[in-house]
Amino acid sequence: MLIVTIDSGTTNTRVRIWKGRTVIANACEAVGIRDTVKTGNQDRLIKGIKKALDLALGQIQDGPTLPQIIVASGMITSEVGLCHLPHLTVPVSLKTLARGTISKTLPEISPHPIWFIPGVKNSVADIGLHNYEMMDVMRGEEVETFGLLSQHKVDGPALIILPGSHSKFIHIDEKHQIVSSATTMAGELLDVLTNQTILANSLHHQFANELDIEYLLKGATACQQVGIARSCFSVRILDLFTAASTNQKANFLLGAALYSDLLAIKNSEALALQKNITVIISGKAIMKEALAVLIKQDASFTGEVILINEDPNSPFSGIGAIELMKEKIPNIIQKSVIDHH
């Protein structure tokens, strides 16, 4: 039996087919819930997921005819996705998430039922200007979190950081329950600044490709002292009047953007962290390393900082989905995983 995971976000959908805990085939299509919002219907999203599934199955002999368990996570369960599921309210464990997972058959995609995993939200009542900062939501990162926890020994409480277009800061307790989260747009901000502003010329549309700690820390200090807007413009000053390289200027901008993330970690009411909490960072290498430098330099953090690499052949999102389904339908999934070892 094949285990198929669908990870569908705002702009991209990836389908992976697993043998045990290793990806043996995958395909990606540039479709997501943004297409549903733009067109007002689900046709493009459905066709894109179907195409990715067929491409992935086509990489395996007899793949299309084999029994399949299909699991979907991410924005596909949002109100503009294919199967809207309300967010589960924290605290959320792997078992809680499994209980909230439902199956639905979409014959336009597959004759096999698809299991849809809900997202997670903070516990905040009567949201208004007085308490909005305490609220946060996620769809997809909760599955990544449980995938990471299944592969690495983590003694909670801990803060798991998953940097990306929308960086997630996920607080887990000693029982490995998600108890809160906070989100920033650091990655998206960096992309816009690097490619769609006056800084694009100064940076030659390039992100930092190698860590330069001096420039990274200078960018962070600038953000701390004069704010994100002024520190971003300082990249142009460095371009016009200094001999700073493209990578150094990109590191300065990275430091400025990530210092705003540091402020969120320290001050967000959504997280309410103790200063001695263990910090675990996964994700893109340079973002991971840069955040680690900034956190270790800040006296507000006294806990251990651990960097975790993700195996591209066993991504946390898929591992988490498999672990979740072991809770949901244990006999079938356990046998499937064992049979493929």
C-alpha positions in Angstrom: 0.0 0.0 0.0 1.2 3.5 -0.9 1.2 6.4 1.5 0.6 9.6 -0.4 1.0 13.1 1.3 -0.3 16.3 -0.2 1.1 19.5 1.1 -0.9 22.4 -0.4 -0.2 26.0 0.5 -1.0 29.4 -0.8 0.9 29.2 -4.1 2.3 25.6 -4.5 1.2 22.0 -3.9 3.6 19.1 -3.5 2.6 15.5 -3.7 5.0 12.9 -2.2 4.8 9.1 -2.3 6.5 7.3 0.6 8.1 3.9 1.0 8.3 3.5 4.7 9.7 6.8 5.8 11.5 7.8 2.6 10.1 9.7 -0.4 10.3 7.6 -3.5 8.4 9.9 -5.9 7.2 13.4 -5.8 5.8 16.2 -8.0 5.0 19.9 -7.5 2.6 22.2 -9.2 2.3 26.0 -8.9 -1.2 25.9 -7.6 -2.7 26.8 -4.2 -5.5 28.5 -2.5 -4.5 31.8 -4.2 -5.9 30.4 -7.4 -9.2 29.7 -5.7 -9.4 33.3 -4.4 -8.5 34.7 -7.8 -10.9 32.6 -9.9 -13.7 32.2 -7.4 -13.8 28.5 -8.0 -11.8 25.4 -7.2 -11.2 24.1 -10.7 -7.6 25.1 -11.1 -6.6 23.9 -7.7 -8.3 20.5 -8.3 -6.7 20.1 -11.7 -3.3 21.0 -10.3 -3.5 18.6 -7.4 -4.7 15.8 -9.8 -1.8 16.5 -12.2 0.8 16.4 -9.4 -0.7 13.2 -8.0 -0.7 11.5 -11.5 2.9 12.7 -12.1 4.1 11.3 -8.8 2.2 8.0 -9.2 3.6 7.7 -12.8 7.1 7.5 -11.4 6.3 4.2 -9.8 5.6 0.9 -11.6 2.0 -0.1 -11.0 1.7 3.0 -8.8 -1.7 4.2 -10.2 -3.3 0.8 -9.5 -2.0 0.2 -6.0 -4.1 0.8 -2.9 -3.4 4.2 -1.5 -3.8 6.2 1.7 -3.8 9.9 0.8 -3.3 12.5 3.5 -3.5 16.3 2.9 -2.4 19.2 5.0 -1.9 22.9 4.8 -4.1 25.6 3.4 -6.1 23.0 1.5 -8.3 22.8 4.7 -8.9 26.6 4.8 -12.2 28.2 4.0 -11.1 28.6 0.4 -9.5 25.1 0.2 -11.1 21.8 -0.9 -12.2 20.7 2.6 -12.8 23.4 5.1 -12.0 22.3 8.6 -12.1 24.8 11.5 -8.8 25.3 13.4 -8.4 23.1 16.5 -7.8 25.2 19.7 -4.7 24.7 21.7 -3.5 22.7 23.6 -3.2 20.3 20.7 -1.4 16.9 20.8 -0.7 14.5 18.0 -3.7 12.4 19.2 -5.9 15.5 19.3 -5.0 16.4 15.7 -5.6 12.8 14.6 -9.1 12.9 16.1 -9.9 16.1 14.2 -8.7 14.6 10.8 -11.6 13.6 8.5 -11.8 11.8 5.1 -13.5 13.0 2.0 -13.7 11.5 -1.5 -13.0 13.9 -4.3 -13.4 11.7 -7.5 -12.0 14.5 -9.6 -8.6 13.9 -7.9 -8.7 10.2 -6.8 -11.1 7.3 -6.3 -9.5 6.8 -2.9 -10.7 8.9 0.1 -8.4 11.8 1.1 -7.7 12.4 4.8 -7.7 16.1 5.6 -5.7 17.5 8.6 -7.1 20.6 10.4 -5.0 23.6 11.4 -4.4 24.9 14.9 -5.2 28.2 16.6 -4.4 29.9 19.9 -7.0 30.0 22.6 -8.3 33.6 22.8 -11.9 34.7 23.3 -13.7 37.8 22.2 -10.9 39.1 20.0 -10.5 42.9 19.7 -7.9 45.6 19.7 -7.3 44.8 23.4 -6.1 41.2 22.8 -5.6 40.6 19.0 -1.9 40.1 19.5 -2.5 37.0 21.5 -4.2 35.2 18.6 -2.4 33.2 15.9 -3.2 30.4 13.4 -1.4 27.8 11.4 -2.2 25.2 8.7 0.6 22.8 7.9 3.2 23.8 10.4 1.5 21.7 13.1 2.1 18.6 11.0 5.8 19.7 10.5 6.1 20.2 14.3 4.9 16.7 15.1 7.1 15.3 12.3 10.2 17.0 13.9 9.2 15.8 17.3 8.9 12.2 16.1 12.4 12.2 14.7 14.3 14.2 17.3 14.4 14.0 21.1 13.1 17.2 22.4 12.5 17.9 26.1 9.8 20.4 26.5 8.9 23.1 27.1 10.5 24.4 23.9 10.1 26.9 21.2 10.2 25.4 17.7 11.1 28.0 14.9 10.3 27.2 11.3 11.5 30.2 9.2 10.0 30.7 5.8 7.8 33.1 3.8 5.7 33.1 6.9 7.9 32.2 9.8 6.3 30.2 12.6 7.2 30.2 16.3 5.6 27.3 18.0 5.5 26.8 21.8 5.3 23.2 22.9 5.0 22.0 26.5 6.6 19.1 28.3 3.8 16.7 27.0 4.7 17.7 23.4 1.4 19.6 23.0 1.3 22.8 20.9 0.2 25.4 23.4 0.6 28.6 21.3 2.2 30.0 18.2 3.1 33.4 16.6 3.6 34.2 12.9 5.7 36.8 11.1 6.1 37.7 7.4 9.9 37.9 7.6 10.6 35.7 4.5 7.9 37.5 2.4 9.2 40.8 3.6 12.7 39.9 2.5 11.5 38.7 -0.9 9.6 42.0 -1.6 12.4 44.2 -0.4 15.0 42.3 -2.4 13.1 42.0 -5.6 10.4 44.7 -5.8 11.8 47.9 -4.1 14.7 50.3 -4.7 16.9 47.9 -2.9 16.7 45.4 -5.8 19.3 47.4 -7.6 21.6 47.5 -4.6 21.2 43.8 -4.0 21.1 42.7 -7.6 18.0 40.8 -6.7 20.1 38.4 -4.5 19.5 37.1 -1.0 22.4 36.4 1.4 24.2 33.3 0.2 26.7 33.0 3.0 26.5 34.3 6.6 28.5 37.4 7.3 28.1 37.9 11.1 29.5 41.4 11.2 26.9 42.8 8.7 24.1 40.6 10.1 24.6 42.0 13.6 24.9 45.6 12.2 21.6 45.2 10.5 20.0 43.9 13.6 21.4 46.7 15.7 20.1 49.2 13.1 16.6 47.8 13.4 16.8 47.9 17.2 17.9 51.6 17.2 16.0 53.2 14.3 13.4 50.7 13.2 12.9 48.4 10.3 12.0 51.1 7.7 15.1 53.2 8.2 17.4 50.2 8.6 16.2 48.8 5.3 17.0 52.1 3.5 20.4 51.9 5.0 21.2 49.1 2.5 21.0 51.7 -0.2 23.4 54.0 1.8 25.8 51.1 2.1 25.5 50.5 -1.7 26.1 54.2 -2.6 28.9 55.1 -0.2 30.8 52.0 0.9 32.6 49.0 -0.7 30.2 46.5 0.9 29.7 43.4 -1.3 26.3 42.2 -2.4 26.4 39.4 0.1 27.3 41.8 2.9 24.5 44.2 2.1 22.1 41.2 1.9 23.3 40.1 5.4 22.6 43.6 6.7 19.1 43.4 5.4 18.7 39.9 6.8 19.8 41.1 10.2 17.3 43.9 10.1 14.4 41.7 9.1 15.2 38.9 11.6 15.7 41.3 14.4 12.0 42.1 14.0 11.4 38.4 14.5 13.5 38.5 17.6 11.2 41.2 19.0 8.2 39.0 18.3 9.7 36.1 20.1 10.6 38.2 23.1 7.5 40.4 23.4 4.6 38.5 21.7 1.7 37.9 24.1 0.8 35.0 21.9 4.0 33.1 23.0 4.6 34.4 26.6 7.9 32.6 26.8 10.3 32.1 29.8 13.8 33.4 29.0 15.4 29.9 29.7 13.3 28.1 27.2 15.0 25.7 24.8 15.0 27.0 21.2 14.9 24.6 18.3 15.4 26.0 14.8 14.8 24.1 11.5 14.5 25.3 7.9 16.6 27.0 5.3 20.3 26.9 6.3 21.1 30.6 6.2 17.9 31.7 7.9 18.4 29.0 10.6 22.0 30.0 11.2 21.3 33.7 11.3 18.4 33.4 13.8 20.7 31.2 16.0 23.4 34.0 16.0 20.9 36.7 16.9 19.2 34.6 19.7 22.6 33.6 21.2 23.7 37.3 21.2 20.6 38.4 23.1 20.7 38.4 26.8 16.9 37.8 27.0 17.6 34.1 26.1 19.4 31.8 28.4 18.2 28.4 27.2 19.9 26.1 24.8 19.7 26.8 21.0 19.6 23.7 18.9 19.8 23.6 15.1 18.0 20.7 13.3 18.5 19.7 9.7 15.6 18.3 7.7 16.3 15.3 5.5 14.9 16.3 2.0 14.1 12.6 1.5 12.0 12.5 4.7 10.6 16.0 5.2 8.9 16.7 8.5 5.6 17.5 6.9 5.2 14.0 5.5 6.6 12.3 8.5 4.2 14.2 10.7 1.3 13.2 8.4 2.3 9.5 8.6 2.6 9.7 12.4 -0.8 11.3 12.6 -2.4 8.6 10.5 -0.8 5.9 12.7 -2.9 7.4 15.4 -6.0 7.6 13.2 -5.9 4.2 11.6 -3.0 2.4 13.4 -3.4 -1.1 12.0 -3.4 -0.1 8.4 -0.6 2.5 8.5 1.6 0.5 10.8 1.5 -2.5 8.5 2.1 -0.3 5.4 5.2 1.3 7.0 6.6 -2.1 8.2 5.9 -3.7 4.9 8.1 -1.2 3.1 11.1 -1.5 5.4 
